[in-house]
Amino acid sequence: MAASTELGPARVAELDRSDMLGAMAGLPRQLHDGYDAARGRLAGAFCGTFPAIPPAEPDGLAVCGMGGSAIGADLVLACLPDLPVAAAVVRGYGLPAWVGPGTLVVVVSYSGDTEEALACAAQARARGCAPVCIASGGRLAAFAAAEGLPCVLVPGGGQPRASVGKLSMALLATLEAAGLCHEHAGDVRGAAAQLEAGSAELRPDSAEARNPAKALARRLENKLAVVYGAGATSPVARRWKGQINENAKAPAFFNELPELDHNEIMGWTSQPQVTASAIALFLSEESGDERLARRAVLTAHEYEALGVATEQVIARGTSRLARLFSLVQLGDYAAFYLALLYGVDPTPVGAIEDFKAKLAGAAGD
């Protein structure tokens, strides 16, 4: 599309047929309402309300999910660097060997029908675990009911990637109920208030000169996006990559510092036609490790010298929760506006749905 493509309400009305904009604008309420609802649902879950009781003092944590249902776990764990137990996000069909009856297993599937998540839930029960389930319904909710497991039901009807607030807050409330972290009610309220202000700044009727998401989408147009995180911002880099893939229907990739300085930096040294087509986005937060911050600046300078365009994006907020979700919000809006520049509806994910149908058919052969 031409660089003059309009990114205001008229363009949104033309292309956003399933109201992805409304889902993004609802992120502040997802945090606030999702946290409160999950806390109410989980009251007593670790002290006898359910027939299958999760461990009151877990010896480890495994959160199982895929795609938009897993990214919330990445974000929550990034906000909790002092968890007293080892923790892992499991993206796949099988649990790590160390998961046993004393492990807190949380299975997250927005639809409730994700086959990898269902496999992990069944495996957890077979190992004597009492997994906490988070879903909008489907087979996972039915499994929880049949097994007497705690289940946090979140409102359904949307896309998993557009429900990150509900899913992440359900997990945060679960970890609080399990005694793995302190209460975060104040941080959640503060983050929600900040995101409300962010929605006003980023909405389509906001002038482009004062709208950082529109400006970022312009820079991303017709570029191969590579998104880099460092420490706590690494899961946000994964989120941005996924949003560009699913909303803008465009290729994008992510990596993290310091690892990329030990390999990926070499990939930009011998193919000038590739470097000229790319833009590297470096996500950071002011409270992060100073060594990583130094690396990010130096790496960006090296990339520029190699011919790769770069953009530094700094999180805003008084708590880590607010800072990470401020980056999530900016990335969501930027990917949304990039979809408008490419002339596509942000919501449909036909290639993913077609593949799942083929996978289901192959499994039935």
HUKA-V391171 format. One record per residue. N is the residue number from 1. D_LAST is the distance of its C-alpha to the last C-alpha in Angstrom with 1 decimal. Layout:
n->N d_last->D_LAST
n->N d_last->D_LAST
//
This chain:
n->1 d_last->43.2
n->2 d_last->46.9
n->3 d_last->48.4
n->4 d_last->50.3
n->5 d_last->47.2
n->6 d_last->48.3
n->7 d_last->46.5
n->8 d_last->48.1
n->9 d_last->47.3
n->10 d_last->47.0
n->11 d_last->44.3
n->12 d_last->42.4
n->13 d_last->42.7
n->14 d_last->41.4
n->15 d_last->38.2
n->16 d_last->37.4
n->17 d_last->35.9
n->18 d_last->34.1
n->19 d_last->37.1
n->20 d_last->36.0
n->21 d_last->39.7
n->22 d_last->40.2
n->23 d_last->37.5
n->24 d_last->39.3
n->25 d_last->42.7
n->26 d_last->41.5
n->27 d_last->40.9
n->28 d_last->44.4
n->29 d_last->43.8
n->30 d_last->40.3
n->31 d_last->42.1
n->32 d_last->45.0
n->33 d_last->43.2
n->34 d_last->40.1
n->35 d_last->42.2
n->36 d_last->44.4
n->37 d_last->41.6
n->38 d_last->39.7
n->39 d_last->42.9
n->40 d_last->43.6
n->41 d_last->40.2
n->42 d_last->40.4
n->43 d_last->43.9
n->44 d_last->44.0
n->45 d_last->40.4
n->46 d_last->41.7
n->47 d_last->44.4
n->48 d_last->43.0
n->49 d_last->41.9
n->50 d_last->38.3
n->51 d_last->37.4
n->52 d_last->35.4
n->53 d_last->37.9
n->54 d_last->37.2
n->55 d_last->39.7
n->56 d_last->43.1
n->57 d_last->43.8
n->58 d_last->40.6
n->59 d_last->40.6
n->60 d_last->38.0
n->61 d_last->35.8
n->62 d_last->32.1
n->63 d_last->30.8
n->64 d_last->27.1
n->65 d_last->25.7
n->66 d_last->24.3
n->67 d_last->25.9
n->68 d_last->28.5
n->69 d_last->28.0
n->70 d_last->29.1
n->71 d_last->31.9
n->72 d_last->34.1
n->73 d_last->34.0
n->74 d_last->35.1
n->75 d_last->38.0
n->76 d_last->39.1
n->77 d_last->39.2
n->78 d_last->41.1
n->79 d_last->43.7
n->80 d_last->44.0
n->81 d_last->45.1
n->82 d_last->47.0
n->83 d_last->44.2
n->84 d_last->45.5
n->85 d_last->42.1
n->86 d_last->39.6
n->87 d_last->36.8
n->88 d_last->33.5
n->89 d_last->31.0
n->90 d_last->27.5
n->91 d_last->24.9
n->92 d_last->21.7
n->93 d_last->19.7
n->94 d_last->22.6
n->95 d_last->26.2
n->96 d_last->29.0
n->97 d_last->30.4
n->98 d_last->33.6
n->99 d_last->32.2
n->100 d_last->33.5
n->101 d_last->35.1
n->102 d_last->37.9
n->103 d_last->35.8
n->104 d_last->35.5
n->105 d_last->31.8
n->106 d_last->31.2
n->107 d_last->27.7
n->108 d_last->27.8
n->109 d_last->25.2
n->110 d_last->26.9
n->111 d_last->24.1
n->112 d_last->23.4
n->113 d_last->19.6
n->114 d_last->19.3
n->115 d_last->16.6
n->116 d_last->18.8
n->117 d_last->21.8
n->118 d_last->20.2
n->119 d_last->19.2
n->120 d_last->22.8
n->121 d_last->24.2
n->122 d_last->22.6
n->123 d_last->23.7
n->124 d_last->27.2
n->125 d_last->27.6
n->126 d_last->26.6
n->127 d_last->29.4
n->128 d_last->31.9
n->129 d_last->32.0
n->130 d_last->32.6
n->131 d_last->30.9
n->132 d_last->32.4
n->133 d_last->29.8
n->134 d_last->30.4
n->135 d_last->28.4
n->136 d_last->29.1
n->137 d_last->27.0
n->138 d_last->23.3
n->139 d_last->21.6
n->140 d_last->23.9
n->141 d_last->26.9
n->142 d_last->25.6
n->143 d_last->25.0
n->144 d_last->28.5
n->145 d_last->30.0
n->146 d_last->28.5
n->147 d_last->29.6
n->148 d_last->33.0
n->149 d_last->32.4
n->150 d_last->34.4
n->151 d_last->32.6
n->152 d_last->34.2
n->153 d_last->33.0
n->154 d_last->33.6
n->155 d_last->33.9
n->156 d_last->30.7
n->157 d_last->30.1
n->158 d_last->30.4
n->159 d_last->28.7
n->160 d_last->28.3
n->161 d_last->30.5
n->162 d_last->33.1
n->163 d_last->33.3
n->164 d_last->34.4
n->165 d_last->37.6
n->166 d_last->36.2
n->167 d_last->33.7
n->168 d_last->36.2
n->169 d_last->39.0
n->170 d_last->36.8
n->171 d_last->36.3
n->172 d_last->40.0
n->173 d_last->41.0
n->174 d_last->38.8
n->175 d_last->40.4
n->176 d_last->43.8
n->177 d_last->43.2
n->178 d_last->42.1
n->179 d_last->45.4
n->180 d_last->44.0
n->181 d_last->45.9
n->182 d_last->48.8
n->183 d_last->48.7
n->184 d_last->48.1
n->185 d_last->49.2
n->186 d_last->52.0
n->187 d_last->49.7
n->188 d_last->47.1
n->189 d_last->49.9
n->190 d_last->51.4
n->191 d_last->48.1
n->192 d_last->47.4
n->193 d_last->51.0
n->194 d_last->50.6
n->195 d_last->47.3
n->196 d_last->49.1
n->197 d_last->51.7
n->198 d_last->49.1
n->199 d_last->47.4
n->200 d_last->50.8
n->201 d_last->51.3
n->202 d_last->47.9
n->203 d_last->47.4
n->204 d_last->47.4
n->205 d_last->51.0
n->206 d_last->52.3
n->207 d_last->54.2
n->208 d_last->52.3
n->209 d_last->55.2
n->210 d_last->54.8
n->211 d_last->51.0
n->212 d_last->49.5
n->213 d_last->45.9
n->214 d_last->46.8
n->215 d_last->48.8
n->216 d_last->45.9
n->217 d_last->43.5
n->218 d_last->46.1
n->219 d_last->46.1
n->220 d_last->42.3
n->221 d_last->42.1
n->222 d_last->40.8
n->223 d_last->40.8
n->224 d_last->38.1
n->225 d_last->38.4
n->226 d_last->38.4
n->227 d_last->39.2
n->228 d_last->40.9
n->229 d_last->41.6
n->230 d_last->43.9
n->231 d_last->43.8
n->232 d_last->43.2
n->233 d_last->42.3
n->234 d_last->39.3
n->235 d_last->36.8
n->236 d_last->38.4
n->237 d_last->37.8
n->238 d_last->34.1
n->239 d_last->34.4
n->240 d_last->36.3
n->241 d_last->33.7
n->242 d_last->30.9
n->243 d_last->33.0
n->244 d_last->33.9
n->245 d_last->30.3
n->246 d_last->29.1
n->247 d_last->32.3
n->248 d_last->33.9
n->249 d_last->30.7
n->250 d_last->32.4
n->251 d_last->31.8
n->252 d_last->33.6
n->253 d_last->33.7
n->254 d_last->35.5
n->255 d_last->37.2
n->256 d_last->40.0
n->257 d_last->43.4
n->258 d_last->44.7
n->259 d_last->41.6
n->260 d_last->41.5
n->261 d_last->45.1
n->262 d_last->44.0
n->263 d_last->41.5
n->264 d_last->40.5
n->265 d_last->44.1
n->266 d_last->44.1
n->267 d_last->41.3
n->268 d_last->43.7
n->269 d_last->46.5
n->270 d_last->45.7
n->271 d_last->43.8
n->272 d_last->46.3
n->273 d_last->44.2
n->274 d_last->41.5
n->275 d_last->44.1
n->276 d_last->45.7
n->277 d_last->42.5
n->278 d_last->41.9
n->279 d_last->43.3
n->280 d_last->43.3
n->281 d_last->43.6
n->282 d_last->45.2
n->283 d_last->44.8
n->284 d_last->47.5
n->285 d_last->49.3
n->286 d_last->53.0
n->287 d_last->52.6
n->288 d_last->50.3
n->289 d_last->51.2
n->290 d_last->54.1
n->291 d_last->52.8
n->292 d_last->49.6
n->293 d_last->51.6
n->294 d_last->53.7
n->295 d_last->50.7
n->296 d_last->49.2
n->297 d_last->52.5
n->298 d_last->53.0
n->299 d_last->49.4
n->300 d_last->49.7
n->301 d_last->53.0
n->302 d_last->51.4
n->303 d_last->48.6
n->304 d_last->51.2
n->305 d_last->53.1
n->306 d_last->50.1
n->307 d_last->49.6
n->308 d_last->46.9
n->309 d_last->47.8
n->310 d_last->47.7
n->311 d_last->48.0
n->312 d_last->49.2
n->313 d_last->48.0
n->314 d_last->49.7
n->315 d_last->48.6
n->316 d_last->51.0
n->317 d_last->51.7
n->318 d_last->53.7
n->319 d_last->50.8
n->320 d_last->47.9
n->321 d_last->45.6
n->322 d_last->47.5
n->323 d_last->47.5
n->324 d_last->43.8
n->325 d_last->42.9
n->326 d_last->45.5
n->327 d_last->43.6
n->328 d_last->40.3
n->329 d_last->42.0
n->330 d_last->43.6
n->331 d_last->40.3
n->332 d_last->38.5
n->333 d_last->41.3
n->334 d_last->41.5
n->335 d_last->37.8
n->336 d_last->38.3
n->337 d_last->41.3
n->338 d_last->39.6
n->339 d_last->36.9
n->340 d_last->39.9
n->341 d_last->41.4
n->342 d_last->38.2
n->343 d_last->38.0
n->344 d_last->34.7
n->345 d_last->33.8
n->346 d_last->33.3
n->347 d_last->30.8
n->348 d_last->27.6
n->349 d_last->24.9
n->350 d_last->22.7
n->351 d_last->21.2
n->352 d_last->20.2
n->353 d_last->18.7
n->354 d_last->16.8
n->355 d_last->15.4
n->356 d_last->14.4
n->357 d_last->12.6
n->358 d_last->10.7
n->359 d_last->10.1
n->360 d_last->8.9
n->361 d_last->6.5
n->362 d_last->5.2
n->363 d_last->5.6
n->364 d_last->3.8
n->365 d_last->0.0
//
